[in-house]
């Protein structure tokens, strides 16, 4: 989503680098920050890891870490737009999160995602 590359190409890249299979306790395609930064670089993106300080820090495309439940988390793509402010595209949810949502769209507040820790910024 962040790289603007078809899903099939990204999936194949993960498979070639061994991230598409179970690794110890890790499920297929489960990644940490280092692995995600490596895959991003292979797709032509230069990412930097930053400490999460709030939605106002999202000034470009990025990837945040949000809780799935008490023990697990997943990646969510974020971006800053002029019209809608911070926008989060969570694959686990049916609708995006907007700072300022369009009037005719189902949405949730970005604060409901509860990001924490570090995030990857693609400036």
Backbone bond lengths (Angstrom), bond angles and torsions (degrees), N, CA, C in turn:
res aa  C-N    CA-C-N  psi(-1)  N-CA   C-N-CA  omega(-1)  CA-C   N-CA-C  phi
1 X - - - 1.451 - - 1.530 110.44 -
2 X 1.307 117.41 -47.93 1.463 121.11 -177.95 1.528 111.11 -70.37
3 X 1.329 117.17 -35.41 1.465 121.22 -176.25 1.522 113.19 -82.21
4 X 1.323 117.96 -13.03 1.457 120.43 -177.40 1.523 112.35 67.88
5 X 1.319 116.37 32.15 1.462 123.28 -177.18 1.527 108.16 -115.43
6 X 1.337 117.96 142.54 1.468 119.55 178.57 1.533 112.03 -56.49
7 X 1.318 115.10 143.07 1.460 121.84 -178.75 1.529 111.27 -53.67
8 X 1.333 117.86 -41.97 1.469 121.52 -177.80 1.529 111.56 -59.50
9 X 1.321 117.41 -37.77 1.470 120.94 179.44 1.530 110.88 -68.27
10 X 1.323 116.50 -42.21 1.463 120.76 179.51 1.528 110.01 -66.61
11 X 1.317 116.47 -42.74 1.467 121.17 178.76 1.530 110.00 -59.76
12 X 1.319 117.49 -44.87 1.466 121.68 178.92 1.529 111.05 -62.01
13 X 1.328 117.45 -38.91 1.458 121.65 177.99 1.528 110.37 -62.45
14 X 1.326 116.75 -45.91 1.459 120.78 177.84 1.531 110.27 -60.73
15 X 1.324 117.02 -41.59 1.466 121.28 179.90 1.535 110.31 -63.06
16 X 1.320 117.76 -45.04 1.472 121.60 -179.57 1.526 112.16 -60.58
17 X 1.326 116.32 -30.42 1.464 120.60 -177.50 1.528 112.87 -98.28
18 X 1.332 116.52 13.10 1.460 120.98 174.34 1.511 115.68 77.67
19 X 1.328 117.59 9.77 1.464 119.99 -178.62 1.527 112.41 -90.16
20 X 1.326 117.17 -4.54 1.458 120.90 -179.10 1.512 113.63 -92.80
21 X 1.321 116.12 8.56 1.463 119.37 179.38 1.520 109.99 -127.00
22 X 1.311 115.64 162.53 1.460 120.58 179.02 1.525 108.70 -64.53
23 X 1.327 116.49 132.73 1.464 122.83 179.28 1.513 108.23 -128.04
24 X 1.321 116.46 100.69 1.457 119.88 -176.14 1.521 109.32 63.33
25 X 1.325 116.41 -122.47 1.469 120.93 178.48 1.521 112.00 -87.32
26 X 1.321 117.58 -7.86 1.472 121.13 -178.07 1.520 111.14 -78.32
27 X 1.314 115.78 132.96 1.458 121.21 175.69 1.528 110.10 -73.10
28 X 1.337 117.99 159.80 1.461 119.80 175.61 1.534 111.25 -55.12
29 X 1.306 116.52 137.69 1.465 125.71 178.29 1.530 113.82 71.98
30 X 1.325 118.51 1.19 1.467 120.63 174.94 1.529 107.39 -74.01
31 X 1.328 116.84 130.66 1.462 120.68 -176.18 1.516 111.13 -132.00
32 X 1.326 115.14 156.62 1.455 120.37 170.96 1.534 107.75 -103.94
33 X 1.316 117.16 -178.36 1.466 120.49 -177.57 1.529 111.98 -59.15
34 X 1.324 116.99 -46.31 1.467 120.59 -177.67 1.525 111.04 -59.73
35 X 1.331 116.35 -46.19 1.466 120.09 -179.93 1.523 111.51 -64.37
36 X 1.320 116.35 -41.04 1.462 119.72 179.91 1.534 111.24 -66.78
37 X 1.316 117.45 -39.23 1.468 120.64 176.14 1.529 110.93 -64.05
38 X 1.326 117.22 -40.25 1.467 121.02 177.94 1.522 110.79 -62.41
39 X 1.325 117.40 -47.18 1.463 121.04 179.48 1.529 110.54 -63.13
40 X 1.320 116.77 -38.97 1.466 121.02 178.63 1.524 110.97 -61.75
41 X 1.329 116.40 -43.48 1.470 120.22 178.76 1.522 111.16 -62.66
42 X 1.331 117.22 -38.79 1.463 120.68 177.99 1.529 111.48 -65.33
43 X 1.332 116.55 -22.64 1.467 121.64 177.13 1.528 111.87 -92.64
44 X 1.338 116.60 4.04 1.455 120.55 176.72 1.514 115.22 91.44
45 X 1.326 117.75 12.51 1.460 121.18 179.14 1.519 110.16 -104.40
46 X 1.310 116.60 137.80 1.460 121.71 175.07 1.521 107.59 -104.40
47 X 1.309 115.72 108.45 1.456 120.34 -178.88 1.510 111.70 -107.92
48 X 1.321 115.41 151.94 1.457 120.85 173.29 1.518 108.38 -127.82
49 X 1.319 115.03 140.94 1.452 119.61 178.75 1.527 108.68 -86.13
50 X 1.325 114.77 131.73 1.460 120.98 179.85 1.521 109.24 -129.89
51 X 1.310 115.85 156.76 1.465 121.12 175.50 1.521 107.88 -76.76
52 X 1.343 117.30 135.62 1.463 120.88 178.96 1.521 109.16 -70.61
53 X 1.337 116.24 123.93 1.466 121.13 178.93 1.520 112.19 -121.75
54 X 1.322 117.10 -1.74 1.460 120.76 178.99 1.513 111.82 131.03
55 X 1.323 114.84 169.32 1.463 121.56 -175.56 1.521 113.06 -63.80
56 X 1.317 117.28 -26.42 1.467 119.13 179.82 1.530 111.67 -66.49
57 X 1.328 117.80 -20.09 1.468 121.45 178.90 1.524 112.69 -78.14
58 X 1.331 117.58 -14.30 1.466 120.65 179.62 1.524 107.83 -78.13
59 X 1.336 115.95 102.11 1.465 120.46 -179.09 1.526 111.77 -118.83
60 X 1.330 116.46 9.24 1.463 122.26 -177.62 1.529 107.56 -160.28
61 X 1.318 116.24 -174.46 1.465 119.63 174.50 1.525 108.88 -70.67
62 X 1.316 115.95 148.97 1.454 119.94 179.17 1.513 112.03 -166.40
63 X 1.311 114.84 -177.64 1.462 122.05 177.67 1.517 107.41 -133.17
64 X 1.341 115.70 127.00 1.456 121.20 179.55 1.524 109.62 -113.00
65 X 1.310 114.76 161.14 1.459 122.66 178.21 1.528 107.58 -105.60
66 X 1.347 117.18 123.18 1.465 120.45 179.80 1.524 109.61 -127.39
67 X 1.337 117.30 150.08 1.462 119.62 -179.75 1.529 112.11 -71.58
68 X 1.330 114.95 139.50 1.459 121.96 171.81 1.524 108.52 -92.45
69 X 1.323 115.52 -42.03 1.465 123.39 175.67 1.526 106.54 -153.90
70 X 1.316 117.17 -164.69 1.466 120.27 -175.11 1.528 113.43 -63.23
71 X 1.348 117.91 -26.88 1.458 119.71 -175.88 1.524 114.73 -114.41
72 X 1.304 118.38 -17.03 1.461 121.03 -174.33 1.525 111.94 -118.26
73 X 1.323 115.36 162.67 1.460 122.22 178.50 1.519 108.12 -144.84
74 X 1.335 115.63 170.41 1.463 120.87 177.29 1.525 109.31 -149.22
75 X 1.341 115.39 166.23 1.459 122.11 -178.91 1.525 110.82 -86.48
76 X 1.321 115.79 144.28 1.466 122.90 177.52 1.532 108.00 -134.23
77 X 1.325 116.58 131.97 1.468 121.39 177.00 1.526 109.48 -79.95
78 X 1.334 116.57 137.80 1.467 121.92 178.58 1.522 109.42 -130.80
79 X 1.313 114.97 158.79 1.464 121.20 175.50 1.521 108.64 -155.82
80 X 1.313 115.27 161.54 1.468 121.66 175.36 1.515 106.61 -110.33
81 X 1.339 116.89 125.90 1.461 120.96 177.31 1.518 109.06 -120.66
82 X 1.305 115.43 153.26 1.459 119.92 179.34 1.525 111.09 -66.49
83 X 1.314 116.59 -42.29 1.463 120.61 -175.33 1.523 113.61 -75.75
84 X 1.339 117.48 -37.92 1.466 120.08 -170.35 1.522 114.68 -116.12
85 X 1.324 118.37 0.74 1.460 120.53 -177.01 1.518 110.18 71.35
86 X 1.321 117.00 -143.22 1.468 120.55 178.16 1.521 109.09 -72.12
87 X 1.330 115.36 133.88 1.464 122.00 178.77 1.524 107.24 -127.86
88 X 1.332 116.74 131.25 1.464 121.89 178.51 1.519 109.38 -117.01
89 X 1.327 115.65 132.83 1.467 122.85 179.73 1.526 107.38 -111.70
90 X 1.319 116.48 95.04 1.461 122.34 -176.17 1.522 109.91 -94.27
91 X 1.337 118.68 117.80 1.463 119.79 -179.51 1.524 113.27 -65.52
92 X 1.323 117.95 -15.78 1.463 121.20 -179.20 1.530 112.50 -87.43
93 X 1.329 117.27 -5.65 1.466 120.75 -176.24 1.518 110.97 -120.17
94 X 1.321 115.36 156.55 1.463 120.87 -178.32 1.520 113.47 -80.15
95 X 1.326 118.40 -18.56 1.461 119.82 -178.64 1.529 110.24 -140.26
96 X 1.334 116.77 155.68 1.464 120.72 -177.41 1.526 112.13 -76.42
97 X 1.314 114.42 170.56 1.462 121.44 174.85 1.527 107.60 -109.65
98 X 1.327 116.29 133.49 1.464 122.43 -178.50 1.523 110.47 -126.81
99 X 1.336 116.58 144.07 1.465 120.36 165.41 1.525 109.11 -66.60
100 X 1.331 115.15 -49.40 1.468 122.56 -179.94 1.526 107.32 -129.24
101 X 1.311 116.68 99.31 1.469 121.08 -173.65 1.522 112.05 -82.27
102 X 1.340 116.80 150.64 1.462 120.42 170.50 1.530 108.62 -63.01
103 X 1.313 116.96 152.83 1.462 120.54 -174.98 1.520 113.94 -66.74
104 X 1.312 118.87 -27.77 1.463 121.03 -173.28 1.533 113.54 -104.21
105 X 1.329 118.23 24.81 1.461 121.61 -175.14 1.529 110.58 -125.02
106 X 1.336 115.62 135.45 1.464 120.02 171.55 1.526 106.87 -72.06
107 X 1.315 116.74 135.85 1.458 119.59 -177.49 1.515 109.92 -155.06
108 X 1.302 115.28 174.23 1.462 121.21 172.70 1.521 107.99 -131.61
109 X 1.297 116.04 164.36 1.458 121.14 178.21 1.529 109.44 -75.83
110 X 1.327 118.38 140.04 1.467 119.55 175.74 1.533 112.30 -57.67
111 X 1.333 117.22 -32.79 1.464 120.24 -179.53 1.524 112.53 -61.40
112 X 1.338 117.32 -25.25 1.463 120.20 -179.60 1.529 112.16 -68.51
113 X 1.329 118.00 -16.13 1.466 121.24 -178.98 1.530 112.87 -78.78
114 X 1.318 118.00 -24.57 1.461 125.00 177.41 1.542 114.72 55.28
115 X 1.341 117.40 53.62 1.467 118.59 176.93 1.523 111.11 -63.12
116 X 1.332 115.47 153.76 1.465 119.08 179.46 1.521 109.70 -155.05
117 X 1.308 115.56 168.88 1.462 120.93 177.01 1.512 112.12 73.52
118 X 1.311 116.10 -130.52 1.459 121.97 -179.68 1.516 110.73 -103.12
119 X 1.327 115.42 167.00 1.460 121.46 173.29 1.516 107.93 -144.70
120 X 1.326 116.25 164.96 1.461 121.55 179.99 1.522 108.62 -107.25
121 X 1.314 115.59 125.67 1.460 122.97 180.00 1.525 108.79 -107.53
122 X 1.338 116.46 132.34 1.466 121.87 178.08 1.523 108.78 -112.61
123 X 1.337 116.95 78.97 1.463 121.67 -178.28 1.497 110.77 -85.98
